[in-house]
Every structure is written in C-alpha cells, then in structure tokens.
Amino acid sequence: MKIFFWLLQQNRLWCNDRLQRRGWPNRYFCQCCLRHLETLEHLFWSCPCSLKIWTAASLWRGCHALNPAGWSAAPSSPARIKLITQKAQPGSERQAVRSMVILVCWEIWQERNSCTFRNKEASPADVIAKIQAMIELWRLAGAKHFERPFGKNDARGYATTTPRAAFSFPFHVLFHTLIT
C-alpha cells in the first residue's frame, strides 16, 4: 500500500489518460462510472462511485474530514490529501484519517482493477464492506489510532455492513486446528 500511495502522490498511477498519452491500449472511460476519461483526479476525487464511498466513510465516527461536501478545490492529489488530513483533530484522529485516506484510495483502486481486468460491475457497497473489514484487521493487528469507537456507525444512524460479515473464511476452525 505504501508504494501505491507514493505513486498516487506522484501522479504516476497507470490510469487510462496516462496509457492513452503513451499510445498504449486502454478503455478510455472510467470503469467505475463509465462516463468520463479515467484520470487519477477523476477516479479518486470526482467519480460518482468514489464520491459515494467517501461520503459513506465520512459518516463513520472520527471520519468527518472525509466528507467530499467539505472538500475545497485542490490543484493535485497531494494537496487534497493534505487538506483532508488538516480538517481532522490533531493527534490520533488525524493519524486515523490519514490512514483512512490511504485505505479508501487503495480500495477504490482495487475496485477499479476488478472492473478493468475482471469485468466486474462497480459496487460502492462492496468497497465499503472491504474498508470496514480492513479497519477491523488493522485494529486486531494493534493499530492504536483505530481503537473503538473509530470507524463505527455515527449517531446519524447510517447502516453499514459489520466488518466481520465481510470475512468468509472460518478463522475459528483454522485456530482450533493449529492448537490441537
């Protein structure tokens, strides 16, 4: 994820606009919304599918800085990321929001790749469930800035899939097998 995020900040991800400039085969349109030329700026910050994901994530406790309605215009992805993280409270909330930006961008990129290479139809609900599952994994791995109640439903009552529901592998069976 670190290399991905570095490429995002350097504007070096291989979106369709970059492929087209080099004369390489590409699908031209954003595979998530099928409406606009797929640029890095469009895919992560203005695609209707991505905006739904950012909006849903902003409704979770501690994630209000992720709300696209509060974003001001930024000339580049690094500038936009800086503006988003500066909106969060200093300390662990800011660290959590920074991690959330990386995680949301990563899952949007994964969804884009599934649409491009596996002909999957874009589903913001699937991406949101994957983000919640990843937050839970990071929490289990000891990420202090993701301690509860961060990332849980806000008082506004936004209904989301629980993170455990996104797991389909029976971990309890694996652990039981390893112990015995």
C-alpha positions, 0 to 999 in steps of 0.5 A, spaced: 500 500 500 505 504 501 508 504 494 501 505 491 500 511 495 507 514 493 505 513 486 498 516 487 502 522 490 506 522 484 501 522 479 504 516 476 498 511 477 497 507 470 490 510 469 487 510 462 489 518 460 496 516 462 496 509 457 492 513 452 498 519 452 503 513 451 499 510 445 498 504 449 491 500 449 486 502 454 478 503 455 478 510 455 472 511 460 472 510 467 470 503 469 467 505 475 462 510 472 463 509 465 462 516 463 468 520 463 476 519 461 479 515 467 484 520 470 487 519 477 483 526 479 477 523 476 477 516 479 479 518 486 476 525 487 470 526 482 467 519 480 460 518 482 462 511 485 468 514 489 464 520 491 459 515 494 464 511 498 467 517 501 461 520 503 459 513 506 466 513 510 465 520 512 459 518 516 463 513 520 465 516 527 472 520 527 471 520 519 468 527 518 474 530 514 472 525 509 466 528 507 467 530 499 461 536 501 467 539 505 472 538 500 475 545 497 478 545 490 485 542 490 490 543 484 493 535 485 492 529 489 497 531 494 494 537 496 487 534 497 490 529 501 493 534 505 487 538 506 483 532 508 488 530 513 488 538 516 480 538 517 481 532 522 483 533 530 490 533 531 493 527 534 490 520 533 484 522 529 488 525 524 493 519 524 486 515 523 484 519 517 490 519 514 490 512 514 483 512 512 485 516 506 490 511 504 485 505 505 479 508 501 484 510 495 487 503 495 480 500 495 477 504 490 483 502 486 482 495 487 475 496 485 477 499 479 482 493 477 476 488 478 472 492 473 478 493 468 481 486 468 475 482 471 469 485 468 466 486 474 460 491 475 462 497 480 459 496 487 460 502 492 457 497 497 462 492 496 468 497 497 465 499 503 464 492 506 472 491 504 474 498 508 470 496 514 473 489 514 480 492 513 479 497 519 477 491 523 484 487 521 488 493 522 485 494 529 486 486 531 493 487 528 494 493 534 493 499 530 492 504 536 489 510 532 483 505 530 481 503 537 473 503 538 469 507 537 473 509 530 470 507 524 463 505 527 456 507 525 455 515 527 449 517 531 446 519 524 444 512 524 447 510 517 447 502 516 453 499 514 455 492 513 459 489 520 466 488 518 466 481 520 460 479 515 465 481 510 470 475 512 468 468 509 473 464 511 472 460 518 478 463 522 475 459 528 476 452 525 483 454 522 485 456 530 482 450 533 486 446 528 493 449 529 492 448 537 490 441 537 
